[in-house]
Amino acid sequence: MGCLKSILKKILFIALIFAFFAFGGYAFVKDKIKQYQYPTRENFVESEKKYADFSNVSGDYQLYRSFNLFGYKKINAKYLPTGQKITIFDLKDENLISTSDFTTGEIDEKINQILNKTKDSLITYENFEIIKKDKFYANKKEIPYLVYKASVKNIPFKDVIGTLGVYSTKDENQESSSKLIFSIVDDKAYNPVIVKNFADSLRFE
């Protein structure tokens, strides 16, 4: 009897899967995922205010969401003329990286700590070098950033250059959260204006 129940459960499970695909379930889920990742610009601007006000970002940048990565929520901006992507991570904990780390010089040590933790991962930075430190100015808000060069193992292009900037926001409970602006691109394709124009167009209350 127990064996028969087990067989019936398996048959029912297979039948449900078949029905799911037969009646457009896959297309429905795929459409829902696409709607979440690529909302209208108006919807994105309204729903992602906790990051910044994106209403002044140029139409050359496609704004879209990504699913959480290692527990960190992130959103993206793709510069359509070249395909370069900029990602903003919500780090939540300011102890990881904060704006003050740039003034105290702790940012160098914190990056080294992160690199040491990821040195055995699938994608690994080598010969990491900070080549510039500066600030973006978004609606009079200073966003400190650095430009780095590195070699990266296990990806099609080896020599890369990128930007790492940090700003802080507060939620409805006045809890502070660090937001990390991150970009990476082939060294030969680097254009600092792409990230600068995006960061400078952010607005804050």
C-alpha positions as CSV (number, residue, x, y, z in Angstrom):
1,M,0.0,0.0,0.0
2,G,2.8,2.4,0.9
3,C,4.6,1.6,-2.3
4,L,1.4,2.3,-4.3
5,K,1.0,5.7,-2.6
6,S,4.6,6.6,-3.4
7,I,4.0,5.7,-7.1
8,L,0.8,7.7,-7.2
9,K,2.5,10.7,-5.7
10,K,5.3,10.5,-8.3
11,I,2.7,10.2,-11.1
12,L,0.8,13.2,-9.8
13,F,3.9,15.2,-9.5
14,I,4.9,14.5,-13.1
15,A,1.4,15.3,-14.2
16,L,1.5,18.6,-12.4
17,I,4.8,19.5,-14.1
18,F,3.4,18.5,-17.5
19,A,0.3,20.7,-16.9
20,F,2.5,23.6,-15.7
21,F,4.3,23.6,-19.1
22,A,1.3,22.6,-21.2
23,F,-0.8,25.5,-19.9
24,G,1.9,28.2,-20.3
25,G,3.3,28.1,-16.8
26,Y,6.9,28.5,-17.9
27,A,6.0,31.5,-20.1
28,F,4.1,33.1,-17.2
29,V,7.0,32.7,-14.7
30,K,9.5,34.0,-17.3
31,D,7.3,37.0,-18.0
32,K,7.0,37.8,-14.2
33,I,10.8,37.6,-13.8
34,K,11.3,39.9,-16.8
35,Q,8.7,42.4,-15.4
36,Y,10.6,42.4,-12.1
37,Q,14.1,42.8,-13.6
38,Y,13.1,45.3,-16.3
39,P,10.2,47.5,-15.0
40,T,9.3,50.8,-16.7
41,R,11.6,53.6,-15.8
42,E,8.7,55.3,-13.9
43,N,8.2,52.2,-11.8
44,F,12.0,51.8,-11.2
45,V,12.4,55.4,-10.1
46,E,9.4,55.1,-7.7
47,S,10.3,51.7,-6.2
48,E,14.1,52.2,-5.8
49,K,14.1,55.5,-3.9
50,K,15.9,53.9,-1.0
51,Y,19.0,53.9,-3.2
52,A,18.6,57.4,-4.7
53,D,16.4,59.5,-6.9
54,F,17.1,58.2,-10.4
55,S,14.7,60.6,-12.2
56,N,17.6,62.7,-13.7
57,V,19.6,59.7,-15.0
58,S,20.0,60.0,-18.8
59,G,17.9,57.7,-21.1
60,D,21.3,56.3,-22.3
61,Y,21.3,54.3,-19.2
62,Q,18.9,51.3,-18.9
63,L,17.9,50.9,-15.2
64,Y,17.1,47.4,-14.1
65,R,17.0,45.1,-11.0
66,S,19.0,42.0,-10.2
67,F,18.2,39.2,-7.8
68,N,20.1,39.2,-4.5
69,L,23.8,38.2,-4.6
70,F,25.3,36.6,-1.5
71,G,22.6,38.3,0.6
72,Y,23.1,41.8,-0.9
73,K,20.4,43.4,-3.0
74,K,21.7,45.1,-6.1
75,I,20.4,47.2,-9.0
76,N,22.1,48.0,-12.3
77,A,22.5,50.7,-14.9
78,K,23.6,49.6,-18.4
79,Y,25.1,52.3,-20.6
80,L,23.4,51.4,-23.9
81,P,25.9,52.9,-26.4
82,T,28.7,50.7,-25.2
83,G,27.1,48.0,-23.0
84,Q,29.1,49.0,-19.9
85,K,27.3,48.0,-16.7
86,I,27.3,49.9,-13.3
87,T,26.0,48.0,-10.2
88,I,24.9,49.5,-6.9
89,F,25.0,47.1,-4.0
90,D,23.1,47.6,-0.8
91,L,25.8,46.6,1.8
92,K,23.5,47.5,4.7
93,D,26.3,47.3,7.3
94,E,28.5,50.5,7.2
95,N,31.2,48.5,9.0
96,L,32.0,46.7,5.7
97,I,32.8,49.8,3.7
98,S,31.8,53.4,4.5
99,T,32.4,56.9,3.2
100,S,34.6,57.6,6.2
101,D,37.0,54.8,5.1
102,F,38.1,57.1,2.3
103,T,39.2,59.9,4.6
104,T,40.8,57.7,7.2
105,G,42.6,55.6,4.6
106,E,41.0,52.4,5.9
107,I,39.5,51.7,2.4
108,D,42.9,50.3,1.3
109,E,43.0,47.8,4.1
110,K,39.4,46.8,3.8
111,I,39.8,46.1,0.1
112,N,42.8,44.0,0.8
113,Q,40.8,42.0,3.4
114,I,38.0,41.4,0.8
115,L,40.6,40.3,-1.8
116,N,42.1,37.9,0.7
117,K,38.7,36.4,1.4
118,T,38.0,35.9,-2.3
119,K,41.5,34.8,-3.5
120,D,40.4,31.1,-3.9
121,S,37.1,31.9,-5.6
122,L,36.2,31.1,-9.2
123,I,36.9,34.7,-10.3
124,T,40.0,36.1,-8.6
125,Y,41.7,39.5,-8.7
126,E,45.4,39.6,-9.1
127,N,47.8,42.6,-9.2
128,F,45.1,44.8,-7.7
129,E,46.3,48.5,-7.8
130,I,44.4,51.7,-6.8
131,I,45.4,54.3,-9.3
132,K,43.2,57.2,-8.4
133,K,41.0,58.5,-5.6
134,D,38.4,61.3,-6.1
135,K,34.8,62.3,-5.5
136,F,31.6,62.4,-7.5
137,Y,29.2,65.3,-6.7
138,A,25.6,64.2,-6.8
139,N,23.2,67.1,-5.9
140,K,25.9,68.5,-3.6
141,K,26.4,65.1,-2.0
142,E,29.9,63.9,-2.1
143,I,30.5,60.3,-3.1
144,P,34.1,59.3,-2.6
145,Y,35.4,56.7,-5.1
146,L,38.6,55.1,-6.3
147,V,39.7,53.8,-9.7
148,Y,41.5,50.5,-9.7
149,K,43.4,48.3,-12.2
150,A,43.7,44.5,-11.8
151,S,44.2,41.2,-13.6
152,V,41.3,38.8,-13.3
153,K,41.6,35.0,-13.7
154,N,39.1,32.8,-15.4
155,I,37.2,35.3,-17.5
156,P,37.6,36.2,-21.2
157,F,39.4,39.5,-20.6
158,K,42.3,39.5,-18.2
159,D,43.3,43.2,-17.7
160,V,40.5,45.2,-16.2
161,I,39.9,48.6,-14.8
162,G,36.9,49.8,-12.7
163,T,35.4,52.1,-10.2
164,L,34.4,51.6,-6.6
165,G,32.4,54.4,-4.9
166,V,30.4,54.6,-1.6
167,Y,27.6,56.7,-0.3
168,S,25.3,56.4,2.7
169,T,21.5,56.5,2.9
170,K,19.0,56.3,5.7
171,D,15.8,54.3,5.8
172,E,12.4,55.2,7.4
173,N,13.8,54.2,10.8
174,Q,16.9,56.5,10.3
175,E,19.1,53.5,10.1
176,S,22.2,54.1,7.9
177,S,23.1,51.9,5.0
178,S,26.2,51.9,2.7
179,K,25.6,51.7,-1.0
180,L,28.5,50.6,-3.2
181,I,28.7,51.8,-6.8
182,F,30.8,49.3,-8.7
183,S,31.9,49.0,-12.3
184,I,34.4,46.7,-14.1
185,V,35.4,46.8,-17.8
186,D,38.1,45.7,-20.1
187,D,41.1,48.0,-19.7
188,K,41.0,49.0,-23.4
189,A,37.3,49.9,-23.2
190,Y,37.5,52.1,-20.1
191,N,35.7,55.4,-20.3
192,P,35.5,57.3,-16.9
193,V,32.8,59.6,-18.2
194,I,30.2,56.8,-18.2
195,V,30.4,56.2,-14.5
196,K,30.9,59.8,-13.6
197,N,27.8,61.0,-15.5
198,F,25.7,58.3,-13.9
199,A,26.9,59.1,-10.4
200,D,26.6,62.8,-10.8
201,S,23.0,62.5,-11.9
202,L,21.8,60.8,-8.7
203,R,19.7,62.9,-6.4
204,F,19.2,62.7,-2.7
205,E,16.8,64.4,-0.2
